[in-house]
Amino acid sequence: MAERGGTRRPCAGGDAEFGLAACAEMVRRHDGVRFRIVRLAPPEARSHLHVLFAFNLEIARIPWAVTEAGLGAIRLQWWQDVIEAAARGEAVPHAEIPTPLAARIRAGLFDTDALAALVVARTRDLASDMFADREAFEAYLEATGGGLLAEAGRALGADGAARALLHRLGTIDGLARYLSALPALAARGRRPLPPGLADEAALSELIAAARAELAALRPALRRLPAELRPVAALAFAARPLLSRMRRAPRKVLSAPGVRLSPLAREWAVRRAVFLGP
């Protein structure tokens, strides 16, 4: 299920190495579980995942770090410009995330459309009414959760079928993570759910459908090549979060929301690593 040819080129040289320690440290500090799971990936691929996840952390925090939506839009556009310049083979700002990210884009390790979609999706986080309809909500989850996991797979050499599988898994994982953040989003003045999903009955139906799809995906996920299993394990929280939400959908909408305790998170990580999501 892995492809090694095509447009992929060796990712070597100063640009590819610059900033790697900073990217790894950023992931370790702000996404410790993913950092631990990345250590299970093949050694030559770990730096690619650190760069990808550092990029994701950087764009995800922008809407929370600005006081005005316009400022956030400018900063997200800056990242869009970086991606487009790298895709054209042009110079990008010499900085700890843009430089190694651009080197990997040029080497064919990441898809520029998928990275650009990640950035565009984050503009939704700047708006008070985040989603006009369910279609926009699903597109957001596919770009953020699905796109991120599919690109992690691409960096490890996953073929199209494996990337499609990881994209579906990542979308489900993105939904579970997003629903766990609903109270925090509401506290910041956001209306985080589209019309038709902002009630207990609709949420219960959505969660049940996601759990059923995850269960249907599990046999295929267990057949992934060994080098891709750490990518699937990155969705460690999806199963336990959705199970808890299904039992108490009302808690999803009210503070403190539904989250995993440190012990439950540790168990979920170990289960995902050894048995799959």
PAZAPA-4460 file (N, C-alpha, C; in steps of 0.05 Angstrom, whole numbers, plus 32768, in hexadecimal, padded with zeros to 4 digits):
% residues 277
    n_x    n_y    n_z   ca_x   ca_y   ca_z    c_x    c_y    c_z   seq   type   mol
   8010   7FE8   8000   8000   8000   8000   8011   8019   8000     1      M     A
   802A   8017   7FF9   803B   802E   7FFA   8046   8033   7FDE     2      A     A
   8049   804D   7FD8   8055   8054   7FBE   806E   8064   7FC3     3      E     A
   8082   805F   7FB3   809C   806C   7FB8   80A6   807B   7FA0     4      R     A
   8097   807B   7F8B   80A0   8089   7F73   8092   80A3   7F6E     5      G     A
   8089   80A8   7F55   807B   80C0   7F4E   808C   80D9   7F51     6      G     A
   8080   80EE   7F5C   808E   8107   7F5E   809E   810A   7F78     7      T     A
   809F   80F6   7F88   80AE   80F8   7FA1   80CC   80F8   7F9B     8      R     A
   80D9   810B   7FA8   80F6   810E   7FA4   8104   810D   7FBF     9      R     A
   811E   8108   7FC0   812B   8107   7FD9   8128   8122   7FE7    10      P     A
   8123   8121   8001   8120   813A   8011   8139   813D   8022    11      C     A
   814C   814B   8017   8166   814D   8024   8170   816A   8021    12      A     A
   8186   8170   8030   8192   818A   802E   818A   819C   8045    13      G     A
   8196   81B4   8045   8193   81C6   805B   8176   81CF   8060    14      G     A
   8167   81D5   804B   814B   81DD   804F   813B   81C7   805C    15      D     A
   8140   81AE   8054   8131   8198   805F   8137   8193   807D    16      A     A
   814F   819A   8085   8158   8194   80A0   8153   81AC   80B3    17      E     A
   8153   81C4   80A8   8150   81DC   80B8   8134   81DC   80C6    18      F     A
   8134   81E2   80E0   811B   81E4   80EF   8110   81CA   80F9    19      G     A
   811C   81B4   80F3   8110   819A   80FB   810F   8197   811A    20      L     A
   8123   81A0   8128   8123   819E   8145   810D   81AF   8151    21      A     A
   8109   81C6   8145   80F4   81D8   814F   80D8   81CD   814A    22      A     A
   80D5   81C0   8132   80BB   81B4   812C   80B5   819D   813F    23      C     A
   80C9   818C   8144   80C5   8176   8156   80BF   817F   8173    24      A     A
   80CD   8194   817B   80C8   819F   8196   80AC   81AB   8198    25      E     A
   80A3   81B8   8183   8088   81C4   8183   8073   81AE   8186    26      M     A
   8076   8198   8178   8063   8182   817A   8065   8175   8195    27      V     A
   807D   8172   81A0   8080   8166   81BA   8072   8176   81D0    28      R     A
   8075   8190   81CE   8069   81A2   81E3   804B   81A5   81E0    29      R     A
   8041   81A6   81C8   8025   81AD   81C4   8013   8196   81BB    30      H     A
   801F   817F   81B3   800F   8168   81A9   801F   814F   81B1    31      D     A
   8022   814C   81CB   8033   8137   81D6   802C   811B   81CD    32      G     A
   8012   8115   81CB   800A   80FA   81C3   8013   80F4   81A7    33      V     A
   800E   8107   8195   8017   8103   8179   8035   8100   8178    34      R     A
   8043   810F   8188   8061   810D   8189   8069   80F1   8191    35      F     A
   805C   80E5   81A4   8062   80CA   81AD   805D   80B6   8197    36      R     A
   8046   80B9   8189   803F   80A6   8174   8051   80A9   815C    37      I     A
   805A   80C1   8156   806C   80C5   8140   8086   80B5   8144    38      V     A
   808E   80B1   815D   80A6   80A2   8162   80A4   8085   8159    39      R     A
   808C   807C   8154   8088   8060   814A   808B   805F   812B    40      L     A
   808B   8076   811E   808E   8076   8101   80AA   8070   80F9    41      A     A
   80AF   8068   80E0   80CA   8063   80D6   80DC   807B   80DC    42      P     A
   80F5   8078   80E5   8106   808E   80EC   8108   80A3   80D6    43      P     A
   810A   809B   80BD   810F   80AE   80A8   80F6   80BF   80A2    44      E     A
   80DF   80B7   80AD   80C6   80C6   80A8   80BE   80D8   80BF    45      A     A
   80CA   80D5   80D6   80C1   80E4   80EE   80C3   8102   80EA    46      R     A
   80D9   810B   80DD   80DC   8128   80D9   80C5   8133   80C8    47      S     A
   80BC   8123   80B4   80A7   812D   80A3   808D   8131   80B3    48      H     A
   8087   811E   80C5   8070   8121   80D6   8072   8138   80E9    49      L     A
   808A   813C   80F4   808E   8153   8106   8088   816D   80F8    50      H     A
   8092   8170   80DF   808E   8188   80D0   8070   818C   80CA    51      V     A
   8062   8176   80C2   8046   8178   80BC   8036   8180   80D4    52      L     A
   803B   8174   80EB   802B   8179   8103   8032   8195   810E    53      F     A
   804B   819D   810C   8052   81B9   8115   8043   81CD   8104    54      A     A
   8042   81C9   80EA   8033   81DA   80D8   8015   81DA   80E0    55      F     A
   800A   81C3   80E5   7FEE   81C1   80ED   7FE9   81D0   8107    56      N     A
   7FFB   81CD   811B   7FF8   81DB   8134   7FF9   81FA   8130    57      L     A
   800B   8202   811F   800E   821F   811A   7FF5   822B   810E    58      E     A
   7FEA   821E   80F9   7FD2   822B   80ED   7FB9   8227   80FF    59      I     A
   7FB8   8212   810E   7FA1   820D   811F   7F9F   8221   8136    60      A     A
   7FB6   822B   813F   7FB5   823E   8156   7FB0   825A   814D    61      R     A
   7FB3   8261   8133   7FB0   827C   812A   7F95   8288   8132    62      I     A
   7F7E   827B   812D   7F65   8287   8135   7F62   828C   8153    63      P     A
   7F71   827E   8163   7F6F   8281   8180   7F83   8296   818A    64      W     A
   7F96   829D   8179   7FAB   82AF   8182   7FA7   82CC   8179    65      A     A
   7F92   82D1   8169   7F8D   82EC   815F   7F74   82F8   816C    66      V     A
   7F73   8312   816D   7F5B   8320   8179   7F47   8328   8164    67      T     A
   7F50   8329   814A   7F3E   8330   8135   7F40   831C   811F    68      E     A
   7F29   8316   8113   7F28   8302   80FD   7F39   830A   80E6    69      A     A
   7F3B   8324   80E0   7F4B   832D   80C9   7F68   8327   80CD    70      G     A
   7F72   8329   80E5   7F8E   8323   80EB   7F93   8305   80E7    71      L     A
   7F81   82F5   80EF   7F84   82D8   80EB   7F84   82D1   80CE    72      G     A
   7F72   82DE   80BE   7F71   82D9   80A2   7F8B   82E0   8094    73      A     A
   7F98   82F6   809D   7FB2   82FE   8091   7FC7   82E9   8097    74      I     A
   7FC8   82DF   80B0   7FDC   82CB   80B7   7FD7   82B0   80A9    75      R     A
   7FBE   82A9   80A5   7FB9   8290   8096   7FC0   8294   8078    76      L     A
   7FBB   82AB   806E   7FC2   82B0   8052   7FE1   82AF   804E    77      Q     A
   7FF0   82B7   8063   800D   82B5   8061   8015   8298   805E    78      W     A
   8008   8286   806C   800F   826A   8069   8006   825F   804E    79      W     A
   7FF0   8269   8044   7FE8   8262   8029   7FFC   826A   8015    80      Q     A
   8007   8282   8018   801C   828C   8006   8035   827B   8007    81      D     A
   803C   8272   801F   8054   8260   8023   8050   8246   8013    82      V     A
   8039   823A   8016   8033   8221   8009   8035   8224   7FEA    83      I     A
   8028   823A   7FE0   8027   823E   7FC3   8043   8244   7FB9    84      E     A
   8053   8253   7FC8   806F   8259   7FBF   807F   8240   7FBE    85      A     A
   807C   822F   7FD2   808B   8216   7FD2   8083   8204   7FBB    86      A     A
   806A   8203   7FB5   8060   81F3   7F9E   806C   81FC   7F84    87      A     A
   8071   8217   7F81   807C   8222   7F69   809A   8220   7F68    88      R     A
   80A6   8216   7F7E   80C3   8215   7F80   80D0   822F   7F87    89      G     A
   80C1   8242   7F91   80CC   825C   7F99   80D5   825C   7FB6    90      E     A
   80E4   8271   7FBD   80EE   8273   7FD8   80D7   8279   7FEC    91      A     A
   80DA   826F   8004   80C7   8275   8019   80D6   8281   8030    92      V     A
   80C9   828E   8043   80D7   829A   805A   80E8   8284   8069    93      P     A
   8100   828C   806F   8112   8279   807D   810A   8279   809A    94      H     A
   80FA   8265   80A2   80F0   8263   80BD   80EC   8246   80C4    95      A     A
   80E8   8240   80DD   80EA   8224   80E7   80D5   8211   80DD    96      E     A
   80BD   821B   80D6   80A9   820A   80CA   80A8   820D   80AC    97      I     A
   80A6   8225   80A1   80A4   8228   8084   80BB   821C   8074    98      P     A
   80D3   821E   807E   80EA   8213   806F   80E9   81F5   806B    99      T     A
   80E7   81E5   8081   80E6   81C8   807C   80CC   81BF   806F   100      P     A
   80B6   81CE   8074   809D   81C7   8067   809F   81CB   8049   101      L     A
   80AB   81E1   8040   80AF   81E6   8023   80C1   81D1   8017   102      A     A
   80D6   81C9   8025   80E7   81B4   801A   80D9   819A   8015   103      A     A
   80C6   8194   8027   80B7   817B   8024   80A1   817D   800F   104      R     A
   8096   8195   800B   8083   8199   7FF5   8092   8195   7FDB   105      I     A
   80A9   81A1   7FD8   80B8   819E   7FBF   80C0   8181   7FBA   106      R     A
   80C4   8172   7FCF   80CC   8156   7FCC   80B4   8144   7FC7   107      A     A
   809C   814F   7FC6   8084   813F   7FC1   807A   8130   7FD9   108      G     A
   8084   8136   7FF1   807B   8128   8009   8060   8131   8013   109      L     A
   8058   8149   800B   803E   8154   8013   8030   815F   7FFA   110      F     A
   8015   815D   7FFA   8005   8167   7FE4   7FFD   8184   7FEA   111      D     A
   8003   8196   7FD8   7FFF   81B3   7FDE   7FE1   81B9   7FE0   112      T     A
   7FD0   81AB   7FD1   7FB3   81B0   7FD3   7FA9   81A9   7FEE   113      D     A
   7FB2   8192   7FF9   7FA9   818A   8013   7FB3   819D   8029   114      A     A
   7FCC   81A6   8027   7FD5   81BA   803B   7FC6   81D4   8039   115      L     A
   7FC1   81DD   8020   7FB2   81F6   801C   7F96   81F3   8027   116      A     A
   7F89   81DB   8024   7F6F   81D7   802E   7F6E   81D8   804D   117      A     A
   7F84   81CF   8059   7F87   81D1   8077   7F86   81EF   807F   118      L     A
   7F95   81FF   8071   7F96   821C   8077   7F7B   8229   8073   119      V     A
   7F6E   8224   805C   7F54   8230   8056   7F3F   8228   806A   120      V     A
   7F40   820E   8073   7F2D   8205   8086   7F2F   8214   80A0   121      A     A
   7F47   821D   80A8   7F4A   822B   80C1   7F3E   8247   80C1   122      R     A
   7F37   8251   80A9   7F29   826B   80A9   7F0D   8268   80B5   123      T     A
   7F02   8250   80B5   7EE9   824B   80C2   7EEA   8251   80E0   124      R     A
   7F02   824C   80EC   7F05   8251   8109   7F04   826E   8110   125      D     A
   7F07   8280   80FC   7F07   829C   8101   7EEB   82A8   8103   126      L     A
   7ED7   829A   80F8   7EBC   82A4   80F5   7EAB   829E   810E   127      A     A
   7E98   82AF   8114   7E86   82AA   812A   7E73   8293   8122   128      S     A
   7E66   8296   810B   7E56   8280   8100   7E68   826F   80EF   129      D     A
   7E72   825A   80FA   7E87   824B   80ED   7E7F   823C   80D4   130      M     A
   7E66   8232   80D4   7E5D   8221   80BD   7E41   8228   80B5   131      F     A
   7E3D   822E   809C   7E23   8235   8092   7E11   821C   808F   132      A     A
   7E1D   8205   808A   7E0D   81ED   8087   7E1F   81D5   808E   133      D     A
   7E12   81BE   808D   7E20   81A5   8094   7E36   819F   8080   134      R     A
   7E32   81A6   8067   7E46   81A1   8052   7E60   81AF   8059   135      E     A
   7E5E   81C9   8061   7E76   81D8   8069   7E84   81CC   8081   136      A     A
   7E74   81C2   8094   7E7F   81B5   80AC   7E8F   819C   80A4   137      F     A
   7E83   818C   8093   7E90   8173   808B   7EA9   8179   807B   138      E     A
   7EA9   818E   806A   7EC1   8195   805B   7ED7   819E   806E   139      A     A
   7ED0   81AC   8083   7EE4   81B4   8097   7EF1   819C   80A4   140      Y     A
   7EE1   8188   80AC   7EEC   8170   80B9   7EFE   8161   80A6   141      L     A
   7EF5   815F   808C   7F05   8151   8079   7F20   815E   8073   142      E     A
   7F20   8179   8073   7F39   8187   806D   7F4C   8186   8085   143      A     A
   7F41   8189   809D   7F52   818B   80B5   7F5A   816F   80BF   144      T     A
   7F46   8160   80C9   7F4C   8145   80D3   7F54   8132   80BD   145      G     A
   7F44   8130   80A7   7F4A   811D   8092   7F63   8124   8083   146      G     A
   7F66   813E   807B   7F7D   8146   806C   7F97   8142   807B   147      G     A
   7F96   8148   8095   7FAF   8145   80A5   7FB8   8128   80A6   148      L     A
   7FA6   8115   80AB   7FAE   80F9   80AD   7FB6   80EE   8092   149      L     A
   7FA8   80F6   807D   7FB0   80ED   8062   7FCC   80F7   805A   150      A     A
   7FD2   8110   8061   7FED   811A   805B   8003   810D   806C   151      E     A
   7FFC   8106   8085   800F   80F6   8095   8015   80DC   8088   152      A     A
   8000   80CF   807D   8004   80B6   806E   8014   80BA   8055   153      G     A
   800F   80D0   8046   801F   80D6   802E   803C   80D8   8035   154      R     A
   8043   80E6   804B   805F   80E9   8053   806C   80CF   8058   155      A     A
   805D   80BA   8060   8068   80A0   8065   8066   808D   804D   156      L     A
   805D   8098   8036   805D   8089   801D   8043   807A   8018   157      G     A
   802C   8082   8025   8013   8075   8020   8009   8079   8003   158      A     A
   7FFE   8065   7FF8   7FF2   8067   7FDD   7FD6   8074   7FDF   159      D     A
   7FC9   8077   7FC8   7FB0   8085   7FC7   7F9A   8077   7FD8   160      G     A
   7F99   805D   7FD7   7F85   804E   7FE6   7F89   8052   8004   161      A     A
   7FA2   8050   800D   7FA8   8053   8029   7FA3   8070   8032   162      A     A
   7FA9   8084   8021   7FA4   80A0   8029   7F86   80A5   802B   163      R     A
   7F76   8098   8019   7F59   809C   801B   7F4E   8090   8035   164      A     A
   7F59   8079   803D   7F51   806D   8056   7F58   807E   806E   165      L     A
   7F71   8089   806D   7F7A   809A   8083   7F6A   80B4   8083   166      L     A
   7F62   80BE   806C   7F52   80D6   806A   7F37   80D2   8079   167      H     A
   7F2A   80BB   8074   7F11   80B6   8082   7F15   80B3   80A0   168      R     A
   7F2A   80A5   80A8   7F30   80A3   80C4   7F35   80BE   80D1   169      L     A
   7F45   80CF   80C3   7F4B   80E9   80CE   7F33   80FB   80D0   170      G     A
   7F20   80F8   80BD   7F07   8108   80BE   7EF7   8100   80D7   171      T     A
   7EF5   80E6   80DD   7EE7   80DE   80F5   7EF5   80E7   810E   172      I     A
   7F10   80E5   810E   7F1F   80EF   8125   7F1C   810D   8128   173      D     A
   7F1B   811B   8111   7F17   8138   8113   7EFC   813F   811E   174      G     A
   7EE7   812F   8118   7ECD   8134   8123   7ECE   8130   8142   175      L     A
   7EDA   811A   814B   7EDB   8115   8168   7EE9   812B   8176   176      A     A
   7F00   8134   816B   7F0F   8149   8178   7F00   8163   8178   177      R     A
   7EF2   8169   8162   7EE3   8182   815F   7ECC   8182   8173   178      Y     A
   7EBD   816D   8175   7EA7   816C   8188   7EB0   816F   81A5   179      L     A
   7EC8   8165   81AB   7ED2   8169   81C6   7ED9   8186   81CC   180      S     A
   7EDC   8196   81B7   7EE3   81B3   81BB   7ECB   81C5   81B9   181      A     A
   7EB3   81BB   81B6   7E9B   81CC   81B2   7E97   81E0   81C9   182      L     A
   7E99   81D8   81E2   7E95   81EC   81F7   7EAA   8202   81F7   183      P     A
   7EC3   81FC   81F1   7ED7   8211   81EF   7ED2   8224   81D8   184      A     A
   7EC9   8219   81C2   7EC2   822A   81AB   7EAA   823D   81B1   185      L     A
   7E96   8231   81BE   7E7F   8241   81C6   7E87   8257   81DA   186      A     A
   7E99   8251   81EC   7EA2   8265   81FF   7EB0   827C   81F2   187      A     A
   7EBB   8278   81DB   7EC9   828E   81CC   7EB6   829C   81B9   188      R     A
   7E9D   8298   81BC   7E89   82A6   81AC   7E84   8299   8190   189      G     A
   7E8D   8281   818C   7E88   8274   8173   7E6E   8264   8173   190      R     A
   7E62   8262   815C   7E4C   824F   8158   7E57   8238   8148   191      R     A
   7E60   8223   8155   7E72   820F   8148   7E64   81FA   8138   192      P     A
   7E4A   81F8   8139   7E3C   81E3   812A   7E29   81F0   8116   193      L     A
   7E26   81E3   80FF   7E14   81EE   80EB   7DF7   81E9   80F2   194      P     A
   7DE4   81F8   80E6   7DC8   81F3   80EB   7DC1   81D6   80E6   195      P     A
   7DB1   81CB   80F8   7DA9   81AF   80F6   7DBA   819C   8105   196      G     A
   7DD0   81A5   8110   7DE2   8193   8120   7DE5   819C   813D   197      L     A
   7DD9   81B3   8143   7DDE   81BF   815E   7DCA   81B6   8173   198      A     A
   7DC1   819E   8171   7DAF   8194   8186   7DB7   8177   818D   199      D     A
   7DAE   816E   81A4   7DB7   8154   81AE   7DB0   813D   819B   200      E     A
   7D98   813D   8190   7D90   8126   817F   7DA1   8125   8166   201      A     A
   7DA6   813C   8159   7DB6   813C   8141   7DD3   8134   8146   202      A     A
   7DDE   813D   815D   7DF9   8135   8164   7DFB   8118   816A   203      L     A
   7DE7   810D   8177   7DE7   80F0   817D   7DE7   80E0   8164   204      S     A
   7DD8   80E8   8150   7DD8   80DA   8136   7DF3   80DC   8128   205      E     A
   7DFF   80F4   8129   7E19   80F9   811C   7E2E   80E7   8129   206      L     A
   7E2E   80E6   8143   7E42   80D7   8152   7E3F   80B9   814C   207      I     A
   7E26   80B0   814C   7E21   8094   8146   7E2B   808C   812A   208      A     A
   7E26   809E   8117   7E2F   8098   80FB   7E4E   8097   80FA   209      A     A
   7E5B   80A9   8109   7E78   80A9   8109   7E83   8090   8116   210      A     A
   7E77   8087   812B   7E80   806E   8139   7E7D   8056   8126   211      R     A
   7E66   8056   8118   7E62   803F   8106   7E76   803F   80EF   212      A     A
   7E7C   8057   80E4   7E90   8058   80CF   7EAC   8050   80D9   213      E     A
   7EB3   8058   80F1   7ECD   8051   80FC   7ECF   8032   80FF   214      L     A
   7EB9   8026   8109   7EB9   8009   810C   7EBC   7FFB   80F1   215      A     A
   7EAF   8007   80DC   7EB1   7FFB   80C1   7ECD   7FFD   80B6   216      A     A
   7EDC   8012   80BD   7EF7   8017   80B3   7F0C   8005   80C0   217      L     A
   7F07   7FFC   80D8   7F1C   7FEF   80E7   7F29   7FD7   80DA   218      R     A
   7F19   7FC5   80CD   7F27   7FAE   80BF   7F3B   7FB8   80AA   219      P     A
   7F34   7FCC   809B   7F47   7FD6   8087   7F5F   7FE4   8094   220      A     A
   7F5A   7FF2   80AA   7F70   7FFF   80B8   7F85   7FEB   80C3   221      L     A
   7F7B   7FD4   80CB   7F8D   7FBF   80D6   7F9D   7FB2   80C0   222      R     A
   7F95   7FB6   80A7   7FA5   7FAB   8090   7FB9   7FBF   8085   223      R     A
   7FBB   7FD6   8091   7FCF   7FEA   8088   7FEB   7FDF   808B   224      L     A
   7FFE   7FE6   807A   8019   7FDE   807E   8024   7FE8   8099   225      P     A
   8037   7FDA   80A4   8041   7FE1   80BE   804B   7FFD   80C1   226      A     A
   8057   8008   80AB   8062   8023   80AD   804C   8038   80AE   227      E     A
   8033   8031   80A7   801D   8045   80A7   800C   8043   80C0   228      L     A
   8010   802E   80D0   7FFF   802B   80E8   8002   8041   80FC   229      R     A
   801A   804D   8100   801C   8064   8112   800A   807B   8109   230      P     A
   8006   807F   80EF   7FF5   8094   80E6   7FD8   808F   80EE   231      V     A
   7FCF   8076   80EB   7FB4   806F   80F4   7FB1   8073   8112   232      A     A
   7FC7   806C   8121   7FC6   806E   813E   7FC3   808B   8147   233      A     A
   7FCA   809E   8136   7FC7   80BB   813D   7FA9   80C2   8142   234      L     A
   7F97   80B1   8139   7F7B   80B6   813E   7F72   80A7   8157   235      A     A
   7F84   80A5   816A   7F80   8095   8183   7F67   809D   8192   236      F     A
   7F5F   80B7   8191   7F4A   80C1   81A2   7F2E   80BC   8196   237      A     A
   7F2C   80B6   817D   7F12   80B6   8170   7EFF   80A2   817D   238      A     A
   7F08   8089   8180   7EF6   8075   818A   7EEC   807A   81A6   239      R     A
   7EFD   807F   81BA   7EF3   8084   81D5   7EE3   809E   81D8   240      P     A
   7EEB   80B3   81C9   7EDC   80CC   81CA   7EC0   80C8   81BF   241      L     A
   7EBD   80BC   81A8   7EA3   80B8   819C   7E92   80A6   81AE   242      L     A
   7E9E   8092   81BA   7E8E   8080   81CC   7E83   8090   81E4   243      S     A
   7E93   80A1   81F0   7E8A   80B1   8206   7E75   80C5   81FE   244      R     A
   7E78   80D0   81E6   7E65   80E4   81DC   7E4A   80D6   81D6   245      M     A
   7E4C   80BE   81CC   7E33   80B0   81C5   7E23   80AA   81DE   246      R     A
   7E30   80A5   81F4   7E22   809F   820D   7E16   80B8   8219   247      R     A
   7E22   80CF   8214   7E18   80E8   8221   7E1A   8100   820D   248      A     A
   7E0A   8100   81F8   7E0C   8115   81E4   7E07   8131   81EF   249      P     A
   7DF7   8133   8205   7DF1   814D   8210   7E0A   815A   821B   250      R     A
   7E1D   814A   8226   7E35   8155   8231   7E48   8161   821C   251      K     A
   7E44   8158   8203   7E55   8163   81ED   7E50   8180   81EA   252      V     A
   7E38   8189   81EF   7E30   81A5   81EA   7E35   81B8   8202   253      L     A
   7E3B   81AD   8219   7E3E   81BE   8231   7E59   81BA   823E   254      S     A
   7E62   81CF   824B   7E7C   81CE   8259   7E7B   81BA   826F   255      A     A
   7E91   81AB   8274   7EAB   81AD   8266   7EAD   819C   824D   256      P     A
   7E97   8190   8244   7E98   8180   822C   7EA1   8164   8232   257      G     A
   7EA7   8155   821D   7EAF   8139   8220   7ECD   8137   8218   258      V     A
   7EDD   812F   822B   7EFA   812C   8226   7F04   8112   8233   259      R     A
   7F1C   810B   822C   7F28   80F3   8238   7F3A   80FC   824F   260      L     A
   7F38   80EC   8265   7F4A   80F1   827B   7F66   80E8   8273   261      S     A
   7F7B   80F1   8281   7F96   80E8   827B   7F99   80CA   8279   262      P     A
   7F8C   80BB   828C   7F8D   809E   828C   7F7F   8093   8273   263      L     A
   7F68   809E   826C   7F5A   8094   8255   7F69   809A   823B   264      A     A
   7F76   80B1   823A   7F87   80B8   8223   7F9D   80A4   8220   265      R     A
   7FAA   809E   8236   7FC1   808B   8235   7FB7   806F   822B   266      E     A
   7FA0   8067   8235   7F96   804D   822D   7F8E   804E   820F   267      W     A
   7F83   8064   8206   7F7B   8067   81EA   7F93   8066   81D8   268      A     A
   7FA9   8073   81E0   7FC2   8073   81D0   7FCC   8056   81CE   269      V     A
   7FCE   8048   81E4   7FD9   802D   81E4   7FC7   801A   81D3   270      R     A
   7FAD   801E   81D5   7F9B   800D   81C6   7F9E   8012   81A8   271      R     A
   7F9F   802C   81A1   7FA2   8033   8185   7FBC   8029   8179   272      A     A
   7FD1   802A   8188   7FEB   8021   817E   7FEB   8003   8179   273      V     A
   7FDF   7FF4   818B   7FE0   7FD7   8189   7FC9   7FCA   817A   274      F     A
   7FB1   7FD7   817C   7F99   7FCB   8170   7F8D   7FDC   815A   275      L     A
   7F95   7FF5   8158   7F89   8007   8144   7F74   8018   8151   276      G     A
   7F6B   802E   8143   7F56   8040   814E   7F3C   8031   8152   277      P     A
***
